[in-house]
Amino acid sequence: ASLGLNPTQEMLREFVNEVRGEDESSGLVHFDRFEKAATRVLLEAAAGEQARDSEEKMLRAFKAFDPDGKGYIEGATFKNLLMTRGDAFRSEEADAMLAAAMDDESGRIYYEDFAELLANDGVRQQNVNAAP
């Protein structure tokens, strides 16, 4: 994810269509059109308009794949989901995600902790109500 962005395939298609403009046949892009579109995308990102999903939203997504409410998803199941749903991951990307998410001993992803890390750029939030 360059420049701290992680665009979806749809976002990339929209960007390419925007910079390509009316003339789709040449394959060339005018720099001024690219500069204008790239500046817009970076300003939106800086303003938080492309903010990551909240922890609650991620938890709801994980829970959809945990109908028994066990609090975890099997690593193999998660990898399959990553590679077959939505903006599908490549195998290397899925393996990298599993390396960050999966408990090595059990092969499970305990998604409450993982959702917190995803929502907060890999930083655990301190419980402000916890006694010292």
Buried (B, 14 or more C-beta within 10 A) or exposed (E): EEEEEEBEEEBEEBBEEBBBEEEEEEEEBEEEEBEEBBEEBBEEBEEEEBEEEEBEEBBEEBBEBBEEEEBBBBBEBBBEBBEEEEEEBEEEEBEEBBEEBBEEEEEBBBBEBBBBBBBEEEEEEEEEEEEE
